[in-house]
Amino acid sequence: MTHSRGGYERILVATDFSESATAAFRQGVWLARQTGATLVLAHTLPDRLRLDQTEALRAQLDLLYGDGQLLPREVQEAAEARLKQLVLDHGASDLNVRFLVLPGEPFVELTHAAQTEGIDLVLTGTRGLSAWKEFLVGSTAKRLIRKCPSSVWIVKAEHLEPPKVVLAATDFSEVSRRAALQGFQIAQQASAKFHLLHTIDHLTDYLSAGREDYVSGFPVGPPLRREINDGAQRLLEQFVASLGVDPDQVQLHLSWGSAWQEISRLAQHLHSDLIALGTVGRSGIPGVLLGNTAERVLGTCESSILTVKPESFVSPLPPPAIRRESEES
């Protein structure tokens, strides 16, 4: 669904009207203007039984939700009116905007919206309003990273303006190539500096991943480390060439250590506003952009995070129509 150079056609912004969600909305508005994308503005209303509220608020929710099974028209209209006011307040009425009000578990409903609306980028905040503390706090953002088929941009509340410094990380896998392209395109649209990092984790990882093409036959000891470093540098330069971008606009970084720690360290050093990561890396290298690397980076640095799925990724949450068919059977 994404263009070959990281442009987007349909962008979903999830909002609970919190400060963090407002930052995500502002980034979405900016990006939609840059790409000409349709903006889908979504608000979720969690199940009232999951809310930890005062009795007064519970009573209000009872009044709004009725029997709790269907969202009354009045609530739908009120929520849509608030979404439309958000667009007006931020001067975004020139954009092509659609509105969604989704009752249910936030990460489930947002994932289903991404599937049914043809979304190729979801923007969310990292913190929700206290009244909706299950919304985009911690676990929901992580679940979107894991299960939403679209690219997911987790926006920190302080990032109200387009990024000035974008950092992408690569393990030379195809998904990290997709992440680097999307990160580069965002950097170009924002006139931001773009940095690309490759981390050498352990020699055994390279051997197990079939990287004997530049480590076999090298002497043991410091010379081996230098040869590995030089070989990785060559691969990094070849990777940039494969992106089809101007190499002079890419600042390369090579480091040794744990991937998530090195990404966080360099992001802090560069004052990076955005980090672009693939969520699944080369299968032969455990821990290098695999598993919870993106989640660890999200929790340990001040940068916003853009996570990108492999082209072949299939969400473990089936689309709503498929889910209903399976339930009926």
NUMI-862979 format. One line per field, with one value per residue (C-alpha): residue number from 1; residue in one letter; x, y, z. Coordinates in steps of 0.001 Angstrom, whole numbers, plus 500000, padded with zeros to 6 digits. Example, Ala and Ser with C-alpha at 12.3 -4.5 7.8 and 13.67 -1.06 7.14 Angstrom:
<nodes>
pos <- [1  2]
code <- [A  S]
u <- [512300  513670]
v <- [495500  498940]
w <- [507800  507140]
</nodes>
This chain:
<nodes>
pos <- [1  2  3  4  5  6  7  8  9  10  11  12  13  14  15  16  17  18  19  20  21  22  23  24  25  26  27  28  29  30  31  32  33  34  35  36  37  38  39  40  41  42  43  44  45  46  47  48  49  50  51  52  53  54  55  56  57  58  59  60  61  62  63  64  65  66  67  68  69  70  71  72  73  74  75  76  77  78  79  80  81  82  83  84  85  86  87  88  89  90  91  92  93  94  95  96  97  98  99  100  101  102  103  104  105  106  107  108  109  110  111  112  113  114  115  116  117  118  119  120  121  122  123  124  125  126  127  128  129  130  131  132  133  134  135  136  137  138  139  140  141  142  143  144  145  146  147  148  149  150  151  152  153  154  155  156  157  158  159  160  161  162  163  164  165  166  167  168  169  170  171  172  173  174  175  176  177  178  179  180  181  182  183  184  185  186  187  188  189  190  191  192  193  194  195  196  197  198  199  200  201  202  203  204  205  206  207  208  209  210  211  212  213  214  215  216  217  218  219  220  221  222  223  224  225  226  227  228  229  230  231  232  233  234  235  236  237  238  239  240  241  242  243  244  245  246  247  248  249  250  251  252  253  254  255  256  257  258  259  260  261  262  263  264  265  266  267  268  269  270  271  272  273  274  275  276  277  278  279  280  281  282  283  284  285  286  287  288  289  290  291  292  293  294  295  296  297  298  299  300  301  302  303  304  305  306  307  308  309  310  311  312  313  314  315  316  317  318  319  320  321  322  323  324  325  326  327  328  329]
code <- [M  T  H  S  R  G  G  Y  E  R  I  L  V  A  T  D  F  S  E  S  A  T  A  A  F  R  Q  G  V  W  L  A  R  Q  T  G  A  T  L  V  L  A  H  T  L  P  D  R  L  R  L  D  Q  T  E  A  L  R  A  Q  L  D  L  L  Y  G  D  G  Q  L  L  P  R  E  V  Q  E  A  A  E  A  R  L  K  Q  L  V  L  D  H  G  A  S  D  L  N  V  R  F  L  V  L  P  G  E  P  F  V  E  L  T  H  A  A  Q  T  E  G  I  D  L  V  L  T  G  T  R  G  L  S  A  W  K  E  F  L  V  G  S  T  A  K  R  L  I  R  K  C  P  S  S  V  W  I  V  K  A  E  H  L  E  P  P  K  V  V  L  A  A  T  D  F  S  E  V  S  R  R  A  A  L  Q  G  F  Q  I  A  Q  Q  A  S  A  K  F  H  L  L  H  T  I  D  H  L  T  D  Y  L  S  A  G  R  E  D  Y  V  S  G  F  P  V  G  P  P  L  R  R  E  I  N  D  G  A  Q  R  L  L  E  Q  F  V  A  S  L  G  V  D  P  D  Q  V  Q  L  H  L  S  W  G  S  A  W  Q  E  I  S  R  L  A  Q  H  L  H  S  D  L  I  A  L  G  T  V  G  R  S  G  I  P  G  V  L  L  G  N  T  A  E  R  V  L  G  T  C  E  S  S  I  L  T  V  K  P  E  S  F  V  S  P  L  P  P  P  A  I  R  R  E  S  E  E  S]
u <- [500000  502941  504598  508059  509712  507853  504912  501532  498053  495883  496997  495078  495545  494187  493154  491702  492165  495120  498322  500185  497414  497434  501116  500269  497466  499756  502313  499537  498256  501764  502426  499067  499870  503266  501947  498384  497158  493658  493561  491404  490834  489772  488532  487989  485656  486851  484399  482953  483616  487356  487417  488596  486394  484318  480697  479624  481551  480212  476703  477512  478860  475741  473658  475787  476201  472680  472854  476540  476036  475493  476890  473926  473595  473918  477319  478465  477425  478965  482276  482353  481582  484581  486790  485619  486313  489844  490368  489044  491110  494300  493497  493298  489958  491763  492615  490576  489546  487340  486100  485736  484286  485127  483683  485827  489370  491588  494391  491900  489665  492601  494081  490729  490395  493823  492744  489339  490251  493365  495612  499357  500410  498943  499974  499312  500490  502259  500035  496266  493945  493733  490084  491050  494218  493967  494002  497504  499516  502340  500654  498408  501298  503277  500337  499994  503707  503253  499884  498841  499677  500432  503515  503030  504419  504388  504608  505985  503952  506756  507134  504668  506698  508090  511295  514624  516744  515682  517630  517016  518552  519329  520374  520418  517088  514321  512108  514880  515216  511513  511972  515002  513127  510160  512420  514403  511283  509974  513358  513229  509716  510782  514167  515655  519035  518971  521242  521560  522954  524112  525050  527424  526111  528367  530644  528737  525544  527134  528474  525101  523373  525500  527722  530825  531239  533283  534310  535681  539419  540195  542807  541647  542033  541994  542650  539450  537476  538922  538078  534526  534190  535464  533202  530179  531042  531090  527731  526325  527447  525984  522734  522528  523193  520289  517920  518307  518779  521504  524243  525445  522163  522727  525104  526356  527072  528565  528748  529306  526975  523342  521095  518508  521152  523176  520079  519066  522595  523019  519504  520313  523657  522066  518991  516953  513260  512296  513715  512658  512870  511816  509886  511174  514761  516947  515925  519472  520376  518504  517998  518931  515685  513813  511245  511118  513917  511467  509608  512818  513830  510380  510738  514325  514746  512980  512579  509319  509359  508309  507944  507633  506358  507614  505607  504436  503293  499847  498278  497389  494098  491871  489810  486311  484466  486735  486409  482600  482603  484825  482639  479479  480997]
v <- [500000  502343  504043  502857  505814  505729  507969  507138  507029  506514  507626  506761  508934  507517  510136  510257  514056  513846  515877  512906  512165  515818  515472  512408  514337  517250  514888  513205  516530  517558  514218  514187  517604  516375  513207  514112  511188  510718  511230  508889  510252  507555  507716  504553  504144  501295  498871  500571  497443  497919  501488  502381  505404  507117  506110  509409  508665  505125  506538  508867  505984  503936  506780  507087  503417  502230  498445  498407  496424  499146  502654  505052  507489  510446  509284  508599  512070  513768  511967  512780  516424  516521  514967  517534  520328  518994  519323  522900  523866  522786  524368  521053  521517  521629  517935  514923  513620  510700  510076  506821  506222  502687  501051  498230  497252  500023  497987  495510  498188  500186  497061  496177  499754  499483  496258  497403  500991  500135  502066  502031  504189  504469  507336  507164  508847  507127  508312  508636  510670  509348  508483  506127  504728  501562  503558  504230  503621  501148  497869  499210  500834  497590  495541  497771  497316  493551  493038  495972  495194  498835  500805  502337  505714  506104  509852  511293  514202  516743  516082  518633  519608  517573  515715  517455  514319  510840  507697  504336  501020  498176  494533  494361  492520  493473  494816  497083  498277  499178  500974  502882  503996  505221  506982  508579  509812  511379  513037  514398  515755  517413  518643  516670  515018  511272  508789  505046  502663  499075  497293  494351  492251  489184  487324  484084  485790  486607  483094  481528  483917  482860  485934  483822  485883  488396  486673  483310  482913  485927  485576  485363  488423  492171  491767  489729  492521  495035  492788  492292  496025  496743  494082  495446  498939  497683  495969  499146  501164  498530  498691  502457  502001  499522  502179  504263  507481  510116  508617  512113  512609  509547  509694  506186  504757  501403  500146  497007  495879  495152  496491  498220  499737  501074  502482  504253  505513  506953  508431  510267  511463  512755  514181  512117  512991  509801  506281  503989  500259  497009  494838  491517  491086  488524  485182  484003  486841  486534  489858  492105  493972  490873  490446  493321  495521  498220  497971  498358  501376  502883  502538  503713  506819  510101  509627  508828  505409  504378  500598  498866  495357  492972  493103  489531  490240  488905  490185  487511  489426  488414  491134  491595  489753  486715  486845  486843  483908  481863  482694  481665  478382]
w <- [500000  500511  497573  496592  498248  501539  500632  502149  500631  503731  507185  510349  513433  516691  519222  522723  522688  525069  524712  523294  520800  519730  518831  516738  515038  514185  512674  510696  509363  508314  506621  504842  503385  502226  500591  499599  501683  503005  506772  508836  512341  514788  518369  520416  523367  525624  527165  530233  532320  531818  533059  536537  537165  539780  540212  538682  535504  535474  535586  532697  530666  531418  530112  526989  526257  527015  527336  526499  523310  520729  520505  520557  517718  520102  521308  517761  516646  519684  519183  515469  516266  518581  515926  513384  515860  516301  512557  512615  515662  513905  510550  508743  507000  503645  503947  502895  506339  507354  510894  512816  516287  517386  520519  521865  522783  521369  519790  518331  516840  515473  513898  512330  511062  509462  507756  506532  505624  503613  506018  505399  508366  511871  514148  517877  521045  523907  526742  527033  529183  532726  532202  529396  530874  528795  525529  524269  527392  527088  526267  523504  521649  521935  520703  517661  516954  517123  515463  513289  509640  508841  509677  513141  514210  518009  518672  521901  523296  522915  519184  517849  514785  511854  512757  512348  512759  511605  512488  510792  511820  509464  509718  505880  505833  503411  506181  507426  503842  503884  507199  505937  502808  504815  507295  504482  502717  505930  506429  502876  503364  506621  505306  508181  508597  507951  509718  509137  511760  511533  514749  514823  517688  517933  515544  516215  515043  511706  511288  512156  509749  506814  506698  506055  502878  504810  508054  506898  506652  508827  511570  515160  517374  516732  512988  512759  514403  511939  508989  510261  510764  507244  505755  507587  506369  502775  503263  504760  501753  499405  501372  500860  497145  496985  498354  495216  497181  497159  499389  500275  502133  504330  507282  508084  511529  512470  516045  518102  520863  521595  518838  521015  523298  520379  518683  521886  522530  519048  519056  522263  520899  517685  519449  517021  516796  514979  514768  511900  512605  511031  513468  512115  511059  509343  510821  511399  513751  517034  518761  515820  515063  516195  518920  521363  519983  518863  522164  524151  522115  522637  526387  526735  524577  523952  520210  518504  516828  513310  513089  509714  508990  506303  503086  503739  507318  508235  511441  514017  514413  511492  509817  511311  508521  508840  512617  512442  510020  512326  515337  513505  512424]
</nodes>
